[in-house]
Amino acid sequence: MARRGRRVGTAYSRKIKDAAHLLFFQHHRLPGVRGWELRQELGNEYLDVIDVLDDQLKPLDLKVTKVLEELEAEDPTRAQLADARFYVTLRGTVDQKTAKTIGWRIDDIAGLAVTVAFIISKQGKAPRREIERTLAEKLPGWRAKMNIDRYIEEGYIGEDERKTLYLDWRSRAEIDQKQLVDMVLRFGKRPERS
């Protein structure tokens, strides 16, 4: 079994290539794959293959991210990892020029930031109507509803049967919630008058 720092054999190289193909392409309208799918394609050592691929992605400022169904466990079990979603995300941040090329308008990204920050401020759950009202202060009402639907479809926001919104798996994986709250607090402060 190949480990970090050791030379990777031909068969292992093939598994790393297969893992990259699985992780980079969208499946069932969502990015990445479940752990059990990786195990099925790559074998029982799929976690080692993912570790090696993650090391190889570092120079590209990318990483393999895993999102557990439950809130992050410190030491997840093999069963939890089998149900986890694995996909490729950025290690760092996106500059403004690159952000324009990812297929989202700047107001869509801002709306997502507002939505996530609002949900965080309400201890993880908020009524959809309240968030729509908040977004409608800056966007047309139809656009606010459409954006929330998109955030749900993309896996950033979840919605339960009572129309309560919560942070879904992609928000937990892709958004540094502490940094977002710090930025909101920093930019939300009004300058003191002299």
N, C-alpha and C positions, 0 to 999 in steps of 0.2 A: 504494500500500500504506500503510495507516495504521500509525503508530508511536506509542509513548507520547508523551503531551503534545500530539499533533496532534488535530485535530477528527475525529471518527468519522462517516463518511458513512452513508447509509441502508442500502446493501448490506452494509457492514461491520457495522453495528448488528445486522442480521439474522443474520450469521454468529456474532456474539458471543452472541446469544440462543440460537441453535442449539447452540453450544458449551456453554452453561450447561445446556441440557436434556440433552445427552449426558453431562455430568459429574455432574449431581446425581442421576440415576436409576440404579438398579442394573441391570446387564446380566449375564446368565448367573450369577446368585447372587453376583456380585462388584460392588463399587462402581466407577464410572468406566469408561473405555474405553481401548483401545490407541491409540497414535499413528497407526497406519495407518488406523484407523476415523475418527479426526478428520480426517486428510488426505482420506479418501474423501468425507466429508460437507462439509468446509469448504474444501477446495482446498489447494494447495501452501503457502499462507501461513498454515496452521493454527497454527504456532508464534507468529506475530505476533498472531493472534486470541486465543490463550491468554494471551499477555502482557497484552493489553488487558483481558481478562476478569479476570485476576489483580489488576490495578490497581483494577478496579471492585469487587472483593470485599474489599479492604483495610478499608474503613469497617465492614464486617460482621464483622471479625476472622476472615475465612476466606481461604484461599489455594488455588491450584491446585498440587497436588503431583504430581511425576512420579517414578515408580519404575522404574529400569532393571533388566533381568533380571540382568545382572552387577552386581557391587558398583559403587557410584557411580564413574563416570568423570568426570574433571575437565572434559573437553570432549567430550561424547558425539557420536558421528557421527549422521548422519540415519538410518542403518539402525538404530542403537541406539534412537533416539528413536521410530522407527516401531514397535518392539517394546515400548517402555516403556508402562506403565499410567499414565494421567492421571486424577486425581480430586480432589475438593474435601475439604480438611481444615481444622481450626482453625489459626489463626496462634498463638494464645495457649494458655492452659490452660482446663480446665473446672472451675468451682467445684463444691463438693459438692452443692449444690441441683440444678444442671443435670445432674450425673452420674447422679442418680437417675432422670432421664427418658430416658436413652439406651437403655434396654432391657437393661441388664446389672445384675445384683445387685452389691453392693459386694464380696462375697466372690469373685465371678467376676473382677472387676477386680483385686482383690488377688492372686488365683491367677495371673492373666496376668502381673502384675508379678513375682511370685516365679519363674514359669516363665522369663520373659525374663532376669531377673537370674541365674538358675541357669545358663542356656545361655551367657550372657556370661562367667560365671565359669569355664566349662569351655572357653574359647576358641572358642565358636561352635557346638559340638555336644555333645549329651548323650544318654545312653540314656533312652528313654522310661520304663523301669522306675524309674530313679533319681528322675526328676521326679515320677512318680506317688507314690513313697514319700514324697518331700518334701511334696507337697501333702496327702497323706493324714494327715500329722501334725496338720493343722488342719481338714481337711474329711473327711467320710466317704469311704471308698475308691471307692465307685461314683461319687461326685460328682467326685472328682479325675480319674477316667478320662473322665467325660462332659465336664468342662471342657477337658481336653486335646483331645478330639475336636472341641469347638467352636472352640478356638483354631486348629486345623488347618483346619477348614471355612471359617472367616472369613479365612484368609490371614495370620494372625499368626505361626503356627508351621508349619514344614514337617516332613514325616517321610519318611525314605528306607526302602528295602526291608529294612534291618537294624534297624528300629525306633529309629533315631537321630533325635532332634529337632534342628532348627536354626531360626534366625530367618528367617521368610519375608518377602515383600515389604511387607506392611502394618506389620510391626514396624520395618522399615528406614525406612518413610516416616512413621509416626505417633509413634514412641516416640523420645524423645531419650535414647539409651542412656547417654551420659555423665551426664546429669542423674539418670537412674534409679540408676546405680551410686553417684553421690555421695549420693543420698538414702538408699540402703540402708546405705552406710558411716556416714553421719551418725546415722541412727536405730538402727543396729546397735551403736553404742558404748554400753557400760554406763557409767552415771555413776560417777565415782570416789567411793569412801567416804572420809569424813574421820576 
